[in-house]
């Protein structure tokens, strides 16, 4: 099967800001994570995260994040890459 690369915006609520969710995600699912951009403070965490892997595994990872209360939105890909 072919792997895919998908970018997401993750918005963490206050009660999850200190939890190492990206680490847990990489250990729990067969995906490669790459933090592209992040802004985290005591109230909220916002992360642009790339996930690379099988589409089924990425879907499981996204569903897991959402089940914890993380807002997951795809990044618009019409942005010029630097």
N, C-alpha and C positions, 0 to 999 in steps of 0.2 A: 504494500500500500504506500501511497505517496504521502509525504508530510506536507503540512501547510504552515504558513506563518500568519498569525492574526494579531492585531494590536487592539488593546482595549483601554478604556479609561475605567479605573476602579475608584470608587468613593467609599471610604471606610467610615462608619459611624464612630462616635467618640469611644464607645466601649470596646472597640476592636483596634484602636490606634496603636496600642502597645503590643499587640499579639503579632508574632512573626508569620503572617499569613502567606507571604510569597515563598518563604522557606518551606512551610508546611505543604504548600501547593506543589512545589518541585519534588518533595519527598513522597507525596501521596499519589501523584499522577505522572504518567510518562510524557512529560512536557519539559521543554527547555524554556526557562524564564529569562527575560532581559528587561530590566527597568530602564525605560527610555527617559522618563522625567518623573519627578516626585515633589510633592509639597505636603509636609506633615506637621501638624501642631497638636496641641492638647485636645482640640475639639474635633478635628477631622483630618483624614488622610486622603490625598488625591494622588493617584499613581497612573502613569501611562506605562502599560506593561505589554511586551510582546510575548506571545506563547507560540512555540513551535512544536509540532507533533502531529499525530494522526487526528483527523477531524473529530472522530468519536471521543478520543481522550481529551481534546480541548473542550468539547461540549460537556463532558463529565466534570472537568475542572471548573468551568463557568457555573454549572449548576451547583457545585459544592460551595463556591464563593457566595452565590446568591442565597443559598440556604442558610448561610451564616449572617446575612443582612448586608452584604456588600452590594452596592449598585454597580453593575457591569454594563458598559456601553461600548460598542465598537468605535474605533477611531476612524474618522473620515479619511479615506486614503487619497484624496485629491490635494493633499498638502505637499509642498515641495520638500523632498528629503534633503537634509544637509549632510 
